[in-house]
Amino acid sequence: MVPGEGSGHNASYGKIAVIRGGVQRKIVLLLATGAYSGYAPVMPGTAGSIVGVGVYCGLVGLGPVALGLLTAALFGVGVWVSGHAERYFGEKDARRIVIDEVVGGLVALYLLPLTFWSVVAAFLLFRLLDIWKPVARVEKIGGGMGVMLDDLIAGAAANAAVQVVRAL
């Protein structure tokens, strides 16, 4: 199956038409699925989080201000593309939508040193919080914001916990 060519291809979701064909749909799917990592047959959320770690490792050299601005911009883009991807896939917060895990992973790692233990601790704690969903009520917001916000909170909580442990 080609990425983006699922059973929800011709479906509509609510009263908003699904993006059909063209470059815009391909860009939405590329971003929403974390460069297609969301198509991993097992644990697509973890695959998306690994993409987030890779993005962080690649961009950490830009400095904290640029990295923070890029993460905030990616969050905004994520709200938009995940909302469109939900309509395309025909389901709320489809497993293939992992841009939230990419952004959550970036937030979990923000301002941490690029060391093996910091990255592993932030990654594992973020995944645990993302799966456990201690703030599940946030997902009830719906749409792209509901998809993105719980992972933003899980990433911030993971980051804070790792920062506290590092400070001890």
C-alpha positions in Angstrom: 0.0 0.0 0.0 1.3 3.4 -0.9 1.4 5.9 2.0 -1.7 7.9 2.0 -3.7 5.4 -0.1 -5.9 3.8 2.6 -9.5 2.8 2.9 -10.3 6.3 4.1 -9.2 7.8 0.8 -12.6 8.8 -0.5 -14.2 9.2 2.9 -15.5 12.4 4.5 -15.2 13.2 8.2 -17.9 15.4 9.6 -18.9 18.3 7.4 -15.4 19.0 6.1 -14.3 17.5 2.9 -11.2 15.3 2.8 -8.1 16.7 1.0 -8.0 14.8 -2.3 -4.9 14.4 -4.4 -2.3 16.9 -5.2 0.7 18.3 -3.5 -1.1 19.6 -0.4 -2.4 16.1 0.5 1.1 14.6 0.1 2.6 17.3 2.3 -0.1 16.8 5.0 0.6 13.1 5.0 4.3 13.4 5.0 4.2 15.8 8.0 1.3 14.1 9.9 2.9 10.7 9.7 6.3 11.9 10.8 8.0 11.3 7.4 5.9 8.2 7.0 7.1 6.7 10.3 3.5 6.5 11.4 3.1 3.6 8.9 5.3 1.4 11.0 3.4 -1.9 11.4 4.1 -2.0 15.2 4.4 0.9 17.6 4.0 3.8 15.2 4.0 6.3 18.1 7.4 5.0 19.2 8.6 5.3 15.6 7.4 8.9 15.5 9.1 9.6 18.8 12.4 8.2 17.3 12.0 10.7 14.5 11.6 13.4 17.1 14.9 12.3 18.7 16.6 12.4 15.3 15.2 15.9 14.6 16.4 17.1 18.0 19.9 15.7 17.4 20.1 17.3 14.0 18.9 20.7 15.2 20.3 21.1 18.7 23.3 22.9 17.3 21.0 25.8 16.2 20.8 26.8 19.9 17.9 26.9 22.3 16.0 30.0 20.9 16.0 28.7 17.3 15.1 25.2 18.5 12.3 26.5 20.7 10.9 28.6 17.8 11.1 25.7 15.4 9.4 23.4 17.9 6.6 25.9 18.5 6.2 26.3 14.7 6.1 22.5 14.3 3.4 22.3 17.0 1.3 24.9 15.0 1.8 23.0 11.8 1.0 19.8 13.6 -2.4 21.1 14.7 -3.2 21.9 11.1 -1.9 18.8 9.4 -3.2 16.3 12.1 -6.7 17.8 11.7 -6.5 17.3 8.0 -5.1 13.8 8.4 -7.9 12.8 10.7 -10.3 13.7 8.0 -8.3 11.9 5.3 -7.9 8.7 7.4 -11.5 9.0 8.4 -10.8 8.5 12.1 -10.1 10.6 15.2 -6.4 10.6 16.1 -5.5 7.7 13.7 -2.5 5.6 14.8 -0.6 6.8 11.6 -0.7 10.4 12.8 2.5 10.8 14.8 3.5 14.4 14.4 2.3 14.8 17.9 5.0 12.2 19.0 7.6 14.0 17.0 6.8 17.4 18.7 6.4 15.7 22.1 9.8 14.2 21.7 11.3 17.5 20.8 9.7 19.1 23.9 10.9 16.2 26.1 14.5 16.8 25.0 14.5 20.6 24.9 17.4 22.2 26.8 18.8 18.8 27.9 22.4 17.9 27.1 22.9 15.6 24.1 24.1 12.7 26.2 23.1 9.1 26.0 21.4 9.0 29.4 19.6 12.3 29.0 18.2 11.3 25.7 17.2 7.8 26.8 15.6 9.0 30.0 13.6 11.7 28.3 12.6 9.4 25.5 11.4 6.6 27.8 9.6 8.9 30.2 7.9 10.7 27.3 6.7 7.4 25.8 5.5 6.2 29.2 3.5 9.4 29.8 2.2 9.4 26.3 0.9 5.9 26.6 -0.4 6.3 30.1 -2.1 9.6 29.3 -2.4 11.1 32.7 -4.1 14.1 31.0 -6.4 12.2 28.8 -9.1 14.8 29.1 -7.1 17.0 26.8 -7.7 14.7 23.9 -11.4 15.4 24.2 -10.8 18.8 22.8 -10.9 17.2 19.3 -9.4 18.0 16.0 -5.7 18.8 15.5 -5.4 20.6 18.9 -6.7 17.5 20.7 -4.2 15.3 18.8 -1.2 17.6 19.6 -1.9 18.9 23.1 -1.6 15.7 25.2 1.8 14.9 23.7 3.0 18.5 24.3 2.0 18.1 28.0 3.6 14.6 28.2 6.8 16.0 26.6 6.9 19.0 29.0 6.4 16.7 32.0 9.1 14.3 30.9 11.5 17.2 30.4 10.7 18.7 33.8 11.3 15.3 35.5 14.6 14.7 33.7 15.7 18.3 34.5 14.9 17.8 38.2 16.8 14.5 38.4 19.8 16.1 36.7 19.8 18.9 39.2 20.0 16.5 42.2 
